[in-house]
Amino acid sequence: MLSHRERMSDSSPRGYDRLAPWYQTIERLRFAGGLQRWRERLLDEIPPCRQVLFLGDGDGRLLKSFLDQLLNRGPTSSNLVENIRSVDFSAKMLQCQRKRIARHPLRHKVQLEHGDVLNAQWPTRQYDLIVTAFFLDCFAEPQLRRLVSQLTTALAPEGLWYVVDFTQPDRGLAKHWAGGWLAVMHAFFRWQTDLPTRRLVHADSILKSSGLEPRCFQQNRTRWITSSLYSFAEKPNASDCSRRISSE
């Protein structure tokens, strides 16, 4: 089980609990279905795997899409998966996940767990796939470095880390446009959940400093949403695909 002694903030779980019933609606008001499409963007690039870890999947839409993908691939993929562990520190979000997959044929593969990822004891080199979608941007830099260090130890040598997140372009009008929206979103989540960070911390450089490299990378037209598959740099046989810019 996970330790609850240290949380990002005592009010954070309660804030996400309040948001849970409205989370998808709030997202759609701003992004329509755009963020969900980017959550699912590279699912086709993920090879069959045995042990999977989802962190901060919120109301479980990506988890459900992942299960659907396994089912559509047939018995070879769905039978190979032994365990899908989904951890979130919002009990209400986990209730949403449980409800979303309640009738899914692969629901028995999923272990839902309530806890704080910053204080978890992760097994060594166990996970073939780690999934963090719009999650790493919730952490201040010291927290993120600590979390990435722990999770790279938990990732199997041939494993993949699927990261979907916001980024801020480094120049041009896109930089100011994205910066404005990121400031609005950070302010909203600070208000609702006591989010500890006031600016976007770029996870890419931290992941790379931990020995990971993007093997597959896609970015939207405005360059502020990316979907990436990372693997250890010394593993040349990891999933690979070309960088593509979407018109979305």
C-alpha positions as CSV (number, residue, x, y, z in Angstrom):
1,M,0.0,0.0,0.0
2,L,1.0,3.6,-0.4
3,S,2.0,6.0,2.4
4,H,-0.3,9.0,3.1
5,R,2.1,10.8,5.5
6,E,3.3,13.4,3.0
7,R,1.0,14.8,0.3
8,M,1.5,17.7,-2.1
9,S,-1.1,19.5,0.1
10,D,-3.8,18.2,2.4
11,S,-6.4,20.1,0.4
12,S,-5.4,18.7,-2.9
13,P,-7.2,15.4,-2.7
14,R,-10.4,17.2,-1.5
15,G,-10.1,19.6,-4.4
16,Y,-9.8,16.8,-7.0
17,D,-12.7,15.0,-5.2
18,R,-14.8,18.1,-5.8
19,L,-13.8,18.3,-9.5
20,A,-14.3,14.6,-10.2
21,P,-18.0,14.7,-11.3
22,W,-17.3,17.8,-13.5
23,Y,-13.8,17.1,-14.7
24,Q,-14.7,15.9,-18.2
25,T,-17.3,18.6,-18.7
26,I,-14.9,21.4,-17.7
27,E,-12.3,19.9,-20.0
28,R,-14.7,19.8,-22.9
29,L,-15.7,23.4,-22.4
30,R,-12.2,24.5,-23.3
31,F,-10.8,21.7,-25.5
32,A,-13.8,19.8,-26.8
33,G,-12.4,16.3,-27.3
34,G,-8.9,17.5,-28.1
35,L,-7.1,16.4,-24.9
36,Q,-8.6,12.9,-25.1
37,R,-7.4,12.5,-28.6
38,W,-3.9,13.4,-27.5
39,R,-4.2,10.9,-24.6
40,E,-4.9,8.2,-27.1
41,R,-2.5,9.5,-29.8
42,L,0.2,6.9,-29.4
43,L,-1.7,3.9,-28.1
44,D,-1.2,2.1,-31.4
45,E,2.6,2.4,-30.9
46,I,2.6,0.6,-27.5
47,P,3.7,-3.1,-27.8
48,P,2.1,-5.8,-25.7
49,C,3.2,-5.7,-22.1
50,R,2.7,-7.6,-18.9
51,Q,2.9,-5.1,-16.0
52,V,1.4,-1.6,-16.5
53,L,1.3,1.4,-14.2
54,F,-1.1,4.3,-14.6
55,L,-0.6,7.4,-12.5
56,G,-3.1,10.2,-12.0
57,D,-5.4,9.1,-14.7
58,G,-8.3,11.0,-13.1
59,D,-11.7,9.9,-14.3
60,G,-10.2,7.0,-16.2
61,R,-10.8,7.9,-19.8
62,L,-7.3,6.9,-20.9
63,L,-7.4,3.7,-18.8
64,K,-10.7,2.7,-20.6
65,S,-9.2,3.5,-24.0
66,F,-6.2,1.4,-23.2
67,L,-8.4,-1.6,-22.2
68,D,-10.4,-1.1,-25.4
69,Q,-7.1,-1.2,-27.4
70,L,-6.1,-4.4,-25.7
71,L,-9.4,-6.0,-26.5
72,N,-9.3,-4.9,-30.1
73,R,-5.9,-6.4,-30.6
74,G,-7.1,-9.8,-29.7
75,P,-6.2,-12.5,-27.2
76,T,-2.4,-12.3,-27.8
77,S,-2.3,-8.8,-26.3
78,S,-5.1,-9.0,-23.7
79,N,-3.9,-12.4,-22.3
80,L,-0.3,-11.2,-22.0
81,V,-1.2,-8.4,-19.6
82,E,-1.0,-9.6,-16.0
83,N,-1.8,-6.4,-14.0
84,I,-2.7,-2.8,-14.7
85,R,-2.2,-0.8,-11.5
86,S,-3.9,2.7,-11.5
87,V,-2.9,5.0,-8.6
88,D,-4.6,8.3,-7.8
89,F,-4.8,10.3,-4.6
90,S,-8.4,11.4,-5.2
91,A,-10.9,8.8,-4.0
92,K,-13.7,10.3,-6.1
93,M,-11.6,10.1,-9.2
94,L,-11.0,6.4,-8.5
95,Q,-14.7,6.0,-8.1
96,C,-15.1,7.5,-11.6
97,Q,-12.5,5.0,-12.9
98,R,-14.2,2.1,-11.3
99,K,-17.6,3.1,-12.7
100,R,-16.1,3.7,-16.2
101,I,-14.6,0.2,-16.5
102,A,-17.3,-1.7,-14.5
103,R,-18.6,-3.6,-17.4
104,H,-15.4,-3.9,-19.4
105,P,-14.3,-7.5,-20.2
106,L,-10.8,-6.8,-19.0
107,R,-11.7,-5.1,-15.7
108,H,-10.3,-8.0,-13.7
109,K,-6.8,-7.0,-14.9
110,V,-7.1,-3.6,-13.2
111,Q,-6.0,-2.8,-9.7
112,L,-7.3,0.6,-8.5
113,E,-5.2,2.1,-5.7
114,H,-5.8,5.2,-3.5
115,G,-2.5,6.9,-2.5
116,D,0.2,9.5,-2.9
117,V,2.6,8.7,-5.7
118,L,5.3,10.9,-4.0
119,N,5.5,8.5,-1.1
120,A,5.0,5.1,-2.7
121,Q,7.4,2.2,-2.5
122,W,7.8,1.2,-6.2
123,P,9.1,-2.3,-7.1
124,T,12.4,-2.4,-9.0
125,R,12.4,-2.8,-12.7
126,Q,8.9,-4.2,-12.8
127,Y,6.8,-2.1,-15.2
128,D,6.8,-2.7,-18.9
129,L,4.7,0.5,-19.3
130,I,4.2,3.6,-17.2
131,V,1.5,6.0,-18.2
132,T,1.3,9.6,-17.1
133,A,-1.2,11.8,-19.1
134,F,-1.5,15.5,-18.1
135,F,0.0,14.5,-14.7
136,L,3.6,15.5,-14.5
137,D,2.7,19.1,-15.0
138,C,1.1,19.0,-11.5
139,F,4.4,19.0,-9.7
140,A,7.0,21.6,-8.8
141,E,10.5,20.8,-10.0
142,P,11.9,19.2,-6.8
143,Q,8.9,16.9,-6.6
144,L,9.1,16.0,-10.2
145,R,12.8,15.2,-10.1
146,R,12.1,13.0,-7.1
147,L,9.2,11.2,-8.8
148,V,11.0,10.7,-12.1
149,S,14.0,9.2,-10.2
150,Q,11.8,6.8,-8.4
151,L,9.8,5.7,-11.5
152,T,12.8,5.2,-13.7
153,T,14.0,2.7,-11.1
154,A,10.6,1.0,-11.4
155,L,10.6,0.8,-15.2
156,A,11.8,-2.4,-16.7
157,P,15.0,-2.3,-18.8
158,E,13.0,-2.7,-22.1
159,G,10.0,-0.7,-20.7
160,L,8.3,2.4,-22.1
161,W,7.0,5.5,-20.4
162,Y,4.1,7.1,-22.1
163,V,3.9,10.9,-21.4
164,V,1.1,13.2,-22.6
165,D,1.4,16.7,-21.4
166,F,1.4,20.4,-22.1
167,T,4.6,22.2,-23.2
168,Q,5.4,25.8,-23.8
169,P,7.0,26.8,-27.1
170,D,10.2,28.7,-26.7
171,R,9.5,31.5,-29.3
172,G,7.0,33.3,-31.4
173,L,3.3,34.1,-30.8
174,A,2.8,30.4,-29.9
175,K,5.0,31.0,-26.8
176,H,2.8,33.8,-25.5
177,W,-0.5,32.1,-26.5
178,A,0.4,28.9,-24.7
179,G,1.9,30.8,-21.8
180,G,-1.4,32.7,-21.3
181,W,-3.5,29.5,-21.3
182,L,-1.1,27.7,-19.0
183,A,-1.2,30.5,-16.5
184,V,-5.0,30.4,-16.6
185,M,-5.0,26.6,-16.0
186,H,-2.4,26.8,-13.2
187,A,-4.4,29.5,-11.5
188,F,-7.6,27.5,-11.8
189,F,-6.1,24.3,-10.3
190,R,-4.3,26.3,-7.6
191,W,-7.7,27.7,-6.6
192,Q,-9.4,24.4,-6.7
193,T,-6.7,21.9,-5.5
194,D,-3.9,24.0,-4.0
195,L,-1.6,22.9,-6.8
196,P,2.0,23.5,-5.6
197,T,3.4,24.8,-8.9
198,R,2.9,28.2,-10.5
199,R,4.6,27.5,-13.8
200,L,5.0,24.6,-16.2
201,V,8.1,22.5,-15.4
202,H,9.3,20.8,-18.6
203,A,9.4,17.1,-17.8
204,D,11.4,16.3,-21.0
205,S,14.7,17.5,-19.7
206,I,14.2,15.8,-16.4
207,L,13.3,12.5,-18.1
208,K,16.4,12.8,-20.3
209,S,18.6,13.5,-17.3
210,S,17.4,10.2,-15.8
211,G,18.6,8.3,-18.9
212,L,15.4,8.2,-20.9
213,E,15.0,9.4,-24.5
214,P,11.8,9.9,-26.6
215,R,11.4,7.0,-29.1
216,C,8.2,8.3,-30.5
217,F,7.0,11.9,-30.4
218,Q,4.0,13.8,-31.7
219,Q,3.1,17.5,-31.2
220,N,0.1,19.5,-32.1
221,R,0.2,22.4,-34.5
222,T,0.5,25.1,-31.8
223,R,3.3,23.1,-30.2
224,W,1.8,23.1,-26.7
225,I,0.6,19.5,-26.4
226,T,2.8,16.5,-26.9
227,S,2.5,12.7,-26.8
228,S,5.7,10.9,-26.3
229,L,7.0,7.4,-25.6
230,Y,10.3,7.3,-23.7
231,S,12.7,4.4,-23.2
232,F,16.1,4.0,-21.8
233,A,18.6,5.5,-24.2
234,E,20.8,2.5,-24.5
235,K,17.9,0.3,-25.7
236,P,17.9,0.5,-29.5
237,N,15.0,-2.0,-30.0
238,A,12.4,0.2,-28.2
239,S,9.3,1.3,-30.1
240,D,10.2,4.0,-32.6
241,C,8.3,6.3,-34.8
242,S,9.0,9.6,-36.5
243,R,8.3,13.0,-35.1
244,R,5.0,14.3,-36.6
245,I,3.3,17.6,-36.2
246,S,-0.5,17.3,-36.2
247,S,-2.7,20.0,-37.7
248,E,-5.0,19.5,-34.7
